[in-house]
Amino acid sequence: LSGGQRQRVALARALARRPQVLLLDDATSAVDPLVEAEILDALRAELDMTVLVVAHRISTILLADTVVYLDDGRVVATGTHEELLQRDDYQALVTAYEQGEGS
């Protein structure tokens, strides 16, 4: 199986347990952004659960209802992506990722 296929199988196994809270830690990193959006949209539309997504991709962050911005392991701010863009530190991080400097 490819990395993306393995991630989808792992997600299906987790969903089979019908959790109230689902934690996805870069769970869609091996799939392309279009498939990722389809997966997250399906989770949002079809399931009655809280989904916490740990993400580094800006495309993933854009799909979130609420973003929790962490710096050095501490919560710095919460809000929508658009709201957080008003912060200079968050904007600088997003710009660095968009320019390929993020890790």
MIGU-584832 format. One record per residue: z, x, y negated of N, C-alpha, C, O, CB in turn; residue in three letters. Coordinates in steps of 0.05 Angstrom, whole numbers, plus 5000, padded with zeros to 4 digits. Atoms other than C-alpha are relative to their C-alpha. Glycine has a CB too. Layout:
+------+--------+---------+-------+---------+----------+------+--------+---------+------+--------+---------+-------+---------+----------+-----+
| n.up | n.east | n.north | ca.up | ca.east | ca.north | c.up | c.east | c.north | o.up | o.east | o.north | cb.up | cb.east | cb.north | res |
+------+--------+---------+-------+---------+----------+------+--------+---------+------+--------+---------+-------+---------+----------+-----+
|    Z |      X |       Y |     Z |       X |        Y |    Z |      X |       Y |    Z |      X |       Y |     Z |       X |        Y | ALA |
...
+------+--------+---------+-------+---------+----------+------+--------+---------+------+--------+---------+-------+---------+----------+-----+
END
This chain:
+------+--------+---------+-------+---------+----------+------+--------+---------+------+--------+---------+-------+---------+----------+-----+
| n.up | n.east | n.north | ca.up | ca.east | ca.north | c.up | c.east | c.north | o.up | o.east | o.north | cb.up | cb.east | cb.north | res |
+------+--------+---------+-------+---------+----------+------+--------+---------+------+--------+---------+-------+---------+----------+-----+
| 5000 |   5017 |    5024 |  5000 |    5000 |     5000 | 5000 |   5018 |    4975 | 5012 |   5039 |    4975 |  5024 |    4981 |     5000 | LEU |
| 5000 |   4986 |    5026 |  4987 |    5022 |     4929 | 5027 |   4996 |    4987 | 5043 |   4979 |    4995 |  4977 |    4990 |     4982 | SER |
| 4975 |   5003 |    5014 |  5044 |    5030 |     4880 | 5004 |   4972 |    4989 | 5025 |   4960 |    4990 |  5002 |    5020 |     4977 | GLY |
| 4999 |   5028 |    5011 |  5027 |    4963 |     4847 | 5005 |   4980 |    5022 | 5020 |   4960 |    5018 |  4975 |    4994 |     4986 | GLY |
| 4996 |   5019 |    4978 |  5024 |    4928 |     4914 | 5029 |   5002 |    5010 | 5041 |   4981 |    5016 |  4981 |    5006 |     5023 | GLN |
| 4972 |   4997 |    4992 |  5092 |    4957 |     4934 | 5019 |   4986 |    4981 | 5038 |   4973 |    4989 |  5007 |    5030 |     5003 | ARG |
| 4983 |   5014 |    5020 |  5122 |    4932 |     4869 | 4998 |   4970 |    5003 | 5019 |   4957 |    5000 |  4991 |    5008 |     4972 | GLN |
| 5003 |   5029 |    4996 |  5094 |    4862 |     4881 | 5015 |   4990 |    5025 | 5027 |   4969 |    5024 |  4971 |    4992 |     5001 | ARG |
| 4985 |   5007 |    4975 |  5123 |    4861 |     4952 | 5030 |   5000 |    4994 | 5044 |   4982 |    5002 |  4993 |    5019 |     5023 | VAL |
| 4971 |   4998 |    5007 |  5191 |    4884 |     4925 | 5008 |   4976 |    4983 | 5030 |   4965 |    4987 |  5006 |    5026 |     4986 | ALA |
| 4994 |   5023 |    5017 |  5189 |    4829 |     4872 | 5001 |   4975 |    5017 | 5019 |   4958 |    5013 |  4979 |    4998 |     4978 | LEU |
| 5000 |   5024 |    4983 |  5171 |    4776 |     4924 | 5025 |   4999 |    5017 | 5037 |   4978 |    5021 |  4975 |    5000 |     5018 | ALA |
| 4975 |   4999 |    4984 |  5230 |    4799 |     4968 | 5024 |   4992 |    4983 | 5041 |   4977 |    4992 |  5004 |    5028 |     5012 | ARG |
| 4978 |   5007 |    5017 |  5277 |    4793 |     4909 | 5000 |   4970 |    4993 | 5021 |   4958 |    4993 |  4999 |    5017 |     4974 | ALA |
| 5002 |   5029 |    5007 |  5251 |    4724 |     4890 | 5007 |   4982 |    5024 | 5016 |   4960 |    5020 |  4972 |    4994 |     4990 | LEU |
| 4994 |   5016 |    4976 |  5259 |    4699 |     4962 | 5030 |   4994 |    5002 | 5038 |   4974 |    5014 |  4991 |    5015 |     5025 | ALA |
| 4971 |   5004 |    4999 |  5334 |    4705 |     4952 | 5009 |   4979 |    4979 | 5032 |   4971 |    4978 |  5015 |    5026 |     4995 | ARG |
| 4995 |   5019 |    5022 |  5330 |    4657 |     4892 | 5025 |   5007 |    4983 | 5044 |   4992 |    4982 |  5004 |    4972 |     5012 | ARG |
| 4977 |   4992 |    5016 |  5377 |    4696 |     4847 | 5001 |   4984 |    4974 | 4981 |   4973 |    4964 |  4998 |    5030 |     4994 | PRO |
| 4997 |   5012 |    5026 |  5405 |    4667 |     4783 | 4992 |   5019 |    4978 | 4983 |   5011 |    4957 |  5030 |    4991 |     4996 | GLN |
| 5007 |   4979 |    5018 |  5394 |    4733 |     4748 | 4983 |   5021 |    5015 | 4990 |   5029 |    5037 |  5025 |    5014 |     4987 | VAL |
| 5018 |   4981 |    4988 |  5336 |    4780 |     4764 | 4998 |   5024 |    4982 | 4990 |   5021 |    4958 |  4972 |    4988 |     5007 | LEU |
| 5003 |   4976 |    5016 |  5337 |    4852 |     4739 | 4975 |   5015 |    5010 | 4973 |   5023 |    5033 |  5026 |    5018 |     5003 | LEU |
| 5025 |   4985 |    4994 |  5269 |    4886 |     4736 | 5001 |   5026 |    4985 | 4998 |   5027 |    4960 |  4975 |    4983 |     4993 | LEU |
| 4998 |   4974 |    5013 |  5276 |    4960 |     4722 | 4973 |   5014 |    5003 | 4967 |   5027 |    5024 |  5022 |    5018 |     5013 | ASP |
| 5027 |   4989 |    4999 |  5205 |    4983 |     4705 | 4985 |   4990 |    5024 | 4969 |   5004 |    5036 |  5000 |    5030 |     4999 | ASP |
| 5011 |   5011 |    4975 |  5184 |    4937 |     4762 | 4970 |   4996 |    4999 | 4958 |   4992 |    5020 |  5014 |    4974 |     5006 | ALA |
| 5029 |   5004 |    5002 |  5114 |    4929 |     4735 | 4986 |   5025 |    4990 | 4963 |   5023 |    4980 |  4994 |    4976 |     4982 | THR |
| 5012 |   4975 |    5011 |  5101 |    5001 |     4715 | 4975 |   5009 |    5015 | 4958 |   5023 |    5003 |  5020 |    5022 |     5000 | SER |
| 5024 |   4991 |    4984 |  5049 |    5011 |     4771 | 4978 |   4980 |    5000 | 4958 |   4984 |    5014 |  5009 |    5006 |     5029 | ALA |
| 5021 |   5019 |    5002 |  5008 |    4950 |     4754 | 4988 |   5001 |    4972 | 5002 |   5010 |    4953 |  5009 |    4971 |     5007 | VAL |
| 5012 |   4999 |    5027 |  4959 |    4944 |     4696 | 5013 |   4979 |    4982 | 5024 |   4959 |    4992 |  4970 |    4996 |     5002 | ASP |
| 4987 |   5018 |    5019 |  4983 |    4908 |     4633 | 4991 |   4970 |    5004 | 5008 |   4952 |    4999 |  4994 |    5008 |     4972 | PRO |
| 5009 |   5027 |    4996 |  4941 |    4846 |     4649 | 5014 |   4986 |    5023 | 5024 |   4964 |    5021 |  4969 |    4999 |     5004 | LEU |
| 4986 |   5011 |    4977 |  4972 |    4836 |     4718 | 5030 |   4997 |    4993 | 5043 |   4978 |    5001 |  4997 |    5019 |     5024 | VAL |
| 4972 |   5001 |    5008 |  5040 |    4852 |     4688 | 5005 |   4974 |    4983 | 5025 |   4961 |    4988 |  5007 |    5024 |     4983 | GLU |
| 4997 |   5024 |    5017 |  5031 |    4796 |     4636 | 4999 |   4975 |    5018 | 5015 |   4956 |    5013 |  4979 |    4999 |     4978 | ALA |
| 5002 |   5023 |    4982 |  5011 |    4747 |     4691 | 5025 |   4997 |    5017 | 5035 |   4975 |    5020 |  4976 |    5003 |     5019 | GLU |
| 4975 |   5001 |    4985 |  5072 |    4765 |     4733 | 5023 |   4990 |    4983 | 5037 |   4972 |    4991 |  5007 |    5028 |     5011 | ILE |
| 4977 |   5008 |    5017 |  5121 |    4758 |     4675 | 4997 |   4972 |    4990 | 5016 |   4957 |    4988 |  5002 |    5019 |     4977 | LEU |
| 5005 |   5027 |    5008 |  5088 |    4694 |     4651 | 5007 |   4980 |    5022 | 5018 |   4959 |    5017 |  4971 |    4996 |     4990 | ASP |
| 4994 |   5017 |    4977 |  5093 |    4664 |     4721 | 5030 |   4998 |    5004 | 5040 |   4977 |    5010 |  4986 |    5011 |     5025 | ALA |
| 4971 |   5000 |    4997 |  5166 |    4684 |     4725 | 5013 |   4981 |    4980 | 5031 |   4965 |    4986 |  5012 |    5028 |     4998 | LEU |
| 4989 |   5016 |    5022 |  5180 |    4651 |     4658 | 4994 |   4970 |    5005 | 5011 |   4953 |    5000 |  4988 |    5009 |     4973 | ARG |
| 5009 |   5028 |    4998 |  5141 |    4587 |     4674 | 5011 |   4986 |    5025 | 5017 |   4962 |    5024 |  4970 |    4998 |     5001 | ALA |
| 4995 |   5013 |    4975 |  5160 |    4574 |     4746 | 5029 |   5002 |    5010 | 5038 |   4986 |    5027 |  4983 |    5012 |     5021 | GLU |
| 4973 |   4995 |    4988 |  5231 |    4599 |     4757 | 5022 |   4994 |    4980 | 5019 |   4999 |    4956 |  5002 |    5029 |     5009 | LEU |
| 4977 |   5007 |    5016 |  5297 |    4575 |     4731 | 5021 |   5023 |    5004 | 5040 |   5019 |    5018 |  5012 |    4972 |     5007 | ASP |
| 4982 |   4977 |    4997 |  5331 |    4643 |     4724 | 4998 |   5017 |    4975 | 4979 |   5015 |    4960 |  4994 |    5016 |     5025 | MET |
| 5000 |   4980 |    5021 |  5349 |    4696 |     4674 | 4987 |   5025 |    5011 | 4994 |   5035 |    5032 |  5029 |    5006 |     4989 | THR |
| 5014 |   4975 |    4992 |  5302 |    4756 |     4678 | 5006 |   5021 |    4980 | 4999 |   5018 |    4956 |  4970 |    4995 |     5004 | VAL |
| 4995 |   4977 |    5017 |  5326 |    4822 |     4649 | 4979 |   5021 |    5008 | 4977 |   5029 |    5031 |  5029 |    5011 |     5003 | LEU |
| 5021 |   4980 |    4994 |  5269 |    4872 |     4643 | 5006 |   5025 |    4985 | 5008 |   5026 |    4960 |  4972 |    4988 |     4992 | VAL |
| 4998 |   4973 |    5012 |  5280 |    4946 |     4631 | 4971 |   5010 |    4998 | 4957 |   5011 |    5018 |  5018 |    5019 |     5018 | VAL |
| 5028 |   4993 |    5004 |  5215 |    4970 |     4601 | 4997 |   5022 |    4980 | 5013 |   5026 |    4962 |  4984 |    4975 |     4991 | ALA |
| 5008 |   4979 |    5019 |  5182 |    5028 |     4566 | 4973 |   4994 |    4987 | 4967 |   5004 |    4966 |  5000 |    5027 |     5013 | HIS |
| 5026 |   5007 |    5011 |  5114 |    4997 |     4555 | 5003 |   4980 |    4977 | 5018 |   4961 |    4979 |  4982 |    4988 |     5023 | ARG |
| 5000 |   5019 |    5023 |  5103 |    4964 |     4488 | 4989 |   4973 |    5009 | 4999 |   4952 |    5000 |  4984 |    5011 |     4977 | ILE |
| 5012 |   5025 |    4990 |  5060 |    4912 |     4524 | 5020 |   4982 |    5014 | 5019 |   4958 |    5012 |  4976 |    5005 |     5018 | SER |
| 4979 |   5015 |    4986 |  5120 |    4892 |     4566 | 5020 |   4989 |    4979 | 5028 |   4966 |    4981 |  5015 |    5017 |     5020 | THR |
| 4981 |   5008 |    5020 |  5166 |    4889 |     4506 | 4990 |   4977 |    4984 | 5005 |   4959 |    4976 |  5007 |    5024 |     4981 | ILE |
| 5012 |   5022 |    5015 |  5118 |    4843 |     4470 | 5003 |   4973 |    5014 | 5002 |   4952 |    5001 |  4970 |    5006 |     4995 | LEU |
| 4997 |   5025 |    4984 |  5127 |    4792 |     4526 | 5028 |   4989 |    5000 | 5032 |   4966 |    5009 |  4991 |    5005 |     5029 | LEU |
| 4972 |   5008 |    4999 |  5202 |    4788 |     4517 | 5007 |   4980 |    4979 | 4997 |   4980 |    4957 |  5018 |    5025 |     4997 | ALA |
| 4989 |   5019 |    5019 |  5238 |    4730 |     4484 | 5020 |   5015 |    4981 | 5020 |   5010 |    4957 |  5014 |    4977 |     5014 | ASP |
| 4981 |   4984 |    5015 |  5293 |    4778 |     4462 | 4999 |   5029 |    5009 | 4998 |   5034 |    5033 |  5029 |    4988 |     5003 | THR |
| 5000 |   4971 |    4994 |  5292 |    4854 |     4459 | 5028 |   5011 |    4993 | 5039 |   5006 |    4971 |  4978 |    5015 |     4984 | VAL |
| 4975 |   4985 |    5005 |  5356 |    4895 |     4465 | 4992 |   5029 |    4997 | 4983 |   5042 |    5017 |  5021 |    4995 |     5024 | VAL |
| 5008 |   4972 |    5007 |  5343 |    4962 |     4432 | 5024 |   5018 |    5005 | 5045 |   5016 |    4992 |  4990 |    5002 |     4971 | TYR |
| 4979 |   4981 |    4993 |  5384 |    5018 |     4463 | 4993 |   5028 |    4989 | 4969 |   5036 |    4989 |  5004 |    5002 |     5030 | LEU |
| 5004 |   4972 |    5008 |  5393 |    5088 |     4435 | 5024 |   5016 |    5010 | 5047 |   5010 |    5004 |  4998 |    5003 |     4968 | ASP |
| 4979 |   4983 |    4988 |  5432 |    5140 |     4474 | 5020 |   4983 |    5015 | 5044 |   4988 |    5015 |  5014 |    5016 |     4978 | ASP |
| 4983 |   5016 |    4983 |  5458 |    5086 |     4520 | 5016 |   4979 |    4986 | 5033 |   4965 |    4998 |  5019 |    5017 |     5015 | GLY |
| 4985 |   5020 |    5016 |  5485 |    5042 |     4464 | 4981 |   4979 |    4988 | 4959 |   4985 |    4981 |  5016 |    5014 |     4978 | ARG |
| 5016 |   5021 |    5012 |  5460 |    4975 |     4439 | 5000 |   5005 |    4970 | 5021 |   5006 |    4957 |  5011 |    4972 |     5007 | VAL |
| 5003 |   4995 |    5029 |  5433 |    4988 |     4369 | 4993 |   4974 |    4986 | 5003 |   4969 |    4964 |  4978 |    5021 |     4995 | VAL |
| 5008 |   5024 |    5013 |  5401 |    4921 |     4355 | 4988 |   4981 |    5021 | 4980 |   4990 |    5042 |  4980 |    5005 |     4977 | ALA |
| 5014 |   5019 |    4983 |  5375 |    4857 |     4386 | 4983 |   4982 |    4982 | 4989 |   4979 |    4958 |  5020 |    4983 |     5017 | THR |
| 5018 |   5018 |    5014 |  5320 |    4809 |     4365 | 4973 |   5000 |    5013 | 4970 |   5010 |    5035 |  4998 |    5009 |     4970 | GLY |
| 5027 |   4999 |    4990 |  5247 |    4797 |     4375 | 4988 |   5027 |    4993 | 4999 |   5042 |    4976 |  4983 |    4976 |     4988 | THR |
| 5014 |   4975 |    5006 |  5199 |    4855 |     4375 | 4993 |   5001 |    4970 | 4997 |   5022 |    4957 |  4975 |    5003 |     5017 | HIS |
| 5008 |   5001 |    5028 |  5175 |    4833 |     4306 | 5024 |   5005 |    4982 | 5022 |   5019 |    4962 |  4987 |    4973 |     4994 | GLU |
| 4976 |   4996 |    5016 |  5246 |    4830 |     4279 | 5009 |   5029 |    5001 | 5017 |   5041 |    4980 |  5023 |    4982 |     5010 | GLU |
| 4991 |   4972 |    4997 |  5263 |    4899 |     4306 | 4981 |   5019 |    4986 | 4989 |   5041 |    4978 |  5002 |    5007 |     5029 | LEU |
| 5019 |   4983 |    5014 |  5200 |    4928 |     4274 | 5009 |   5005 |    4971 | 4999 |   5023 |    4958 |  4972 |    4989 |     5001 | LEU |
| 4990 |   4996 |    5027 |  5237 |    4920 |     4208 | 5019 |   5024 |    4998 | 5024 |   5034 |    4976 |  5014 |    4975 |     4990 | GLN |
| 4982 |   4976 |    4999 |  5283 |    4977 |     4230 | 4983 |   5025 |    5000 | 4964 |   5027 |    5016 |  5019 |    4999 |     5025 | ARG |
| 5015 |   4975 |    5001 |  5257 |    5046 |     4212 | 5001 |   5015 |    5026 | 4980 |   5026 |    5035 |  5010 |    5018 |     4978 | ASP |
| 4998 |   4984 |    4975 |  5283 |    5078 |     4276 | 4984 |   4987 |    5023 | 4971 |   5001 |    5038 |  5029 |    5002 |     5009 | ASP |
| 5015 |   5014 |    4980 |  5252 |    5025 |     4321 | 4970 |   5002 |    4994 | 4954 |   5008 |    5012 |  5008 |    4970 |     5001 | TYR |
| 5028 |   4997 |    5008 |  5186 |    5027 |     4282 | 4990 |   5028 |    5007 | 4968 |   5031 |    5017 |  4996 |    4994 |     4970 | GLN |
| 5008 |   4972 |    4994 |  5184 |    5103 |     4290 | 4996 |   5004 |    5030 | 4978 |   5018 |    5038 |  5021 |    5020 |     4990 | ALA |
| 5002 |   4998 |    4971 |  5195 |    5097 |     4365 | 4974 |   4986 |    5010 | 4960 |   4997 |    5026 |  5024 |    4987 |     5014 | LEU |
| 5024 |   5015 |    4993 |  5140 |    5045 |     4372 | 4975 |   5016 |    4992 | 4956 |   5018 |    5008 |  4999 |    4972 |     4987 | VAL |
| 5023 |   4984 |    5010 |  5092 |    5088 |     4330 | 4996 |   5024 |    5018 | 4973 |   5031 |    5024 |  5005 |    5008 |     4971 | THR |
| 5003 |   4976 |    4983 |  5107 |    5149 |     4373 | 4988 |   4992 |    5027 | 4971 |   5007 |    5037 |  5028 |    5013 |     5005 | ALA |
| 5012 |   5009 |    4975 |  5091 |    5110 |     4437 | 4971 |   4993 |    4997 | 4955 |   5000 |    5014 |  5016 |    4976 |     5011 | TYR |
| 5027 |   5008 |    5005 |  5028 |    5082 |     4407 | 4982 |   5024 |    4997 | 4958 |   5023 |    5003 |  4997 |    4982 |     4976 | GLU |
| 5015 |   4975 |    5004 |  5006 |    5153 |     4390 | 5001 |   5018 |    5024 | 4991 |   5041 |    5024 |  5010 |    5015 |     4976 | GLN |
| 4999 |   4984 |    4976 |  5021 |    5177 |     4460 | 5022 |   5021 |    5002 | 5021 |   5038 |    5019 |  4974 |    5013 |     5005 | GLY |
| 4979 |   4980 |    5001 |  5083 |    5216 |     4442 | 5025 |   4991 |    5015 | 5042 |   5007 |    5021 |  5008 |    5006 |     4972 | GLU |
| 4976 |   5010 |    4986 |  5133 |    5171 |     4478 | 5000 |   5008 |    5029 | 4980 |   5015 |    5041 |  5001 |    4970 |     4999 | GLY |
| 4998 |   4992 |    4971 |  5160 |    5187 |     4547 | 5014 |   4978 |    5015 | 5018 |   4980 |    5039 |  5015 |    5026 |     5003 | SER |
+------+--------+---------+-------+---------+----------+------+--------+---------+------+--------+---------+-------+---------+----------+-----+
END
